[in-house]
Every structure is written in structure tokens, then in C-alpha cells.
Amino acid sequence: MELLTLVGTLTGAVLGVASTMAAEAFRARRDRRARLDTVRRDGYARYLRALARTDAALQEAAARRPGPLGKDEALDAFRSEDLLGRRYEVGLIASPEVGRAADEAYRRLRDIREAMIATHLETSTVATRDDNRTTTWRAVHRPYVTALEELREAMRRDIQGD
């Protein structure tokens, strides 16, 4: 009888420890997931902010100059928000879908930079004339805006989904 009591006690203890360990493992996974979600959300926000501010810096630089931007001036504007560093950060924390969309937005913004070096672009969104400068601006800026919209949607799905 004592042996049966001992076996029952040991079985109960093993089951109790196992269930406690399983519950702790579940909590740890849940906490890790919550931390990762916070890291992603913050990283995504920093990258979107860097994209927007870099776009604005390029437009401001173009508005100050009557002709094409000098390469150094364009690079200074492009580097002003540590966009490349933010892109690498997103590459580390993002899903593959978000990573591809982040790269695409970066490339489209880089295309704007290169176009501003090659030619003068009228960046004003309220320009009344439809000359080559505003047409070229729309042609180079629209793909960036589209890529940015797709990036935001991918980020939203990544944060809200799973």
C-alpha cells in the first residue's frame, strides 16, 4: 500500500511540474511574441518616418536650386535621415513580404534622387503648368508613392495578422 501511495504521489508531482513547465513555456512564447510585435511596430514606424523625411529633404533641396541637384547635395539630403540604416533594421525584423516592399520603396526613392541629379524637377504639387519638369516629377514620384502605399499595407498585415 505504501508503494502505491508513493507512486501516486510521484505521479502527481511529475504531472504538476510538467503542467507548470508547459504553462511557463506558453507564457514565455506569448511574451516573446508581444515583444517582437512591439519591436516590429516601432521599427516599421521609424522606417516610414525616415522615408517620408528623406522624400521631403530631397524636395526641399530641389526647391532651393534652379537646376539639377549636385550629386553631393542630393546624397546629403538622401542620407539625412539614416534611411539605409532603417532599411537594414526592417530587413532584420520584418517578414519577407515586408522586407521586399521596404526594399522597393527604398529603390523608388533612390530613383527620385537620381532623377534630381540628372535633371531639374518641379516638385510642387500645386504647379499650374504641365511642362516637362512637372510631368517628369509625377513620373518619378508616383512609383514611390505607390511603393510606399504597398509597404504600409504589408506592414499593417504583418502587425495585425499572423
C-alpha positions as CSV (number, residue, x, y, z in Angstrom):
1,M,0.0,0.0,0.0
2,E,2.8,2.4,0.8
3,L,4.4,1.7,-2.6
4,L,1.1,2.6,-4.3
5,T,0.9,5.8,-2.3
6,L,4.5,6.7,-3.2
7,V,3.9,6.1,-6.9
8,G,0.7,8.1,-6.8
9,T,2.5,11.0,-5.0
10,L,5.4,10.9,-7.5
11,T,3.0,10.7,-10.5
12,G,1.1,13.7,-9.2
13,A,4.3,15.7,-8.6
14,V,5.5,14.9,-12.1
15,L,2.2,15.9,-13.6
16,G,2.2,19.1,-11.6
17,V,5.7,20.1,-12.6
18,A,5.0,19.2,-16.2
19,S,1.9,21.3,-16.4
20,T,3.7,24.2,-14.7
21,M,6.5,24.0,-17.2
22,A,4.1,23.9,-20.1
23,A,2.2,26.9,-18.8
24,E,5.5,28.8,-18.3
25,A,6.7,27.9,-21.8
26,F,3.4,29.1,-23.2
27,R,3.6,32.4,-21.3
28,A,7.3,32.9,-22.4
29,R,6.3,32.4,-26.1
30,R,3.4,34.8,-25.7
31,D,5.6,37.4,-24.0
32,R,8.3,36.9,-26.7
33,R,5.7,37.4,-29.4
34,A,4.4,40.6,-27.7
35,R,8.0,42.0,-27.5
36,L,8.6,41.1,-31.2
37,D,5.4,42.8,-32.2
38,T,6.5,46.0,-30.4
39,V,9.9,45.8,-32.0
40,R,8.4,45.4,-35.4
41,R,5.8,48.2,-34.9
42,D,8.5,50.6,-33.7
43,G,11.0,49.6,-36.4
44,Y,8.3,50.0,-39.1
45,A,7.3,53.4,-37.8
46,R,11.0,54.6,-37.8
47,Y,11.4,53.4,-41.4
48,L,8.2,55.0,-42.7
49,R,9.3,58.3,-40.9
50,A,12.8,58.1,-42.5
51,L,11.2,57.5,-45.9
52,A,8.9,60.5,-45.6
53,R,11.6,62.8,-44.2
54,T,14.1,61.8,-46.9
55,D,11.5,62.5,-49.6
56,A,10.8,65.9,-48.0
57,A,14.6,66.6,-47.8
58,L,15.0,65.8,-51.4
59,Q,12.1,68.0,-52.4
60,E,13.4,70.9,-50.3
61,A,16.8,70.6,-51.8
62,A,15.3,70.6,-55.3
63,A,13.2,73.7,-54.5
64,R,16.3,75.7,-53.4
65,R,18.1,75.1,-56.6
66,P,17.0,76.3,-60.1
67,G,18.6,73.3,-61.9
68,P,19.5,69.7,-61.3
69,L,20.8,68.9,-57.8
70,G,24.5,68.4,-57.4
71,K,25.4,64.8,-56.5
72,D,26.8,65.8,-53.1
73,E,23.7,67.9,-52.3
74,A,21.4,65.0,-53.3
75,L,23.4,62.5,-51.3
76,D,23.3,64.7,-48.3
77,A,19.6,65.1,-48.5
78,F,19.2,61.3,-49.1
79,R,21.4,60.4,-46.1
80,S,19.9,63.0,-43.8
81,E,17.6,60.5,-42.0
82,D,19.7,57.4,-41.9
83,L,17.4,55.7,-44.3
84,L,19.8,52.9,-45.2
85,G,20.3,52.0,-41.5
86,R,16.5,52.0,-41.0
87,R,16.2,49.8,-44.1
88,Y,18.6,47.3,-42.6
89,E,16.8,47.3,-39.4
90,V,13.5,46.5,-41.1
91,G,15.3,43.7,-43.0
92,L,16.2,42.1,-39.7
93,I,12.7,42.2,-38.1
94,A,10.3,42.1,-41.0
95,S,8.5,39.3,-42.7
96,P,9.8,38.5,-46.2
97,E,6.8,40.3,-47.7
98,V,7.5,43.5,-45.7
99,G,11.2,43.2,-46.5
100,R,10.5,43.1,-50.2
101,A,8.1,46.1,-50.0
102,A,10.6,48.0,-47.9
103,D,13.4,47.5,-50.5
104,E,11.0,48.5,-53.3
105,A,10.1,51.8,-51.5
106,Y,13.8,52.5,-50.9
107,R,14.7,51.9,-54.6
108,R,11.9,54.1,-55.8
109,L,13.1,56.9,-53.5
110,R,16.6,56.4,-54.8
111,D,15.2,56.7,-58.3
112,I,13.9,60.2,-57.3
113,R,17.3,61.1,-56.0
114,E,19.0,60.1,-59.3
115,A,16.4,61.9,-61.4
116,M,17.0,65.1,-59.4
117,I,20.7,64.8,-60.1
118,A,20.1,64.2,-63.8
119,T,17.5,67.0,-64.4
120,H,15.6,69.8,-62.8
121,L,12.3,68.6,-61.4
122,E,9.4,70.9,-60.4
123,T,8.3,69.2,-57.2
124,S,5.4,71.5,-56.4
125,T,2.2,69.6,-56.2
126,V,0.3,72.8,-57.0
127,A,2.1,73.6,-60.2
128,T,-0.3,75.0,-62.7
129,R,1.7,74.4,-65.8
130,D,2.1,71.0,-67.3
131,D,5.6,71.3,-68.6
132,N,8.2,68.6,-68.8
133,R,9.5,69.3,-65.3
134,T,6.2,68.6,-63.6
135,T,5.4,65.7,-65.9
136,T,8.9,64.2,-65.1
137,W,8.3,64.7,-61.4
138,R,5.0,62.9,-61.4
139,A,6.5,60.1,-63.5
140,V,9.3,59.6,-60.9
141,H,7.3,60.3,-57.7
142,R,4.2,58.3,-58.4
143,P,6.1,54.9,-58.3
144,Y,7.5,55.9,-55.0
145,V,4.0,56.8,-53.6
146,T,2.7,53.5,-54.9
147,A,5.6,51.6,-53.3
148,L,5.0,53.4,-50.1
149,E,1.3,52.5,-50.0
150,E,2.1,48.9,-50.7
151,L,4.7,48.9,-47.9
152,R,2.2,50.4,-45.4
153,E,-0.3,47.7,-46.4
154,A,2.3,44.9,-46.0
155,M,3.3,46.3,-42.6
156,R,-0.3,46.6,-41.5
157,R,-0.9,42.9,-42.5
158,D,2.2,41.8,-40.7
159,I,1.4,43.6,-37.5
160,Q,-2.4,42.8,-37.4
161,G,-2.2,39.3,-39.0
162,D,-0.4,36.1,-38.1
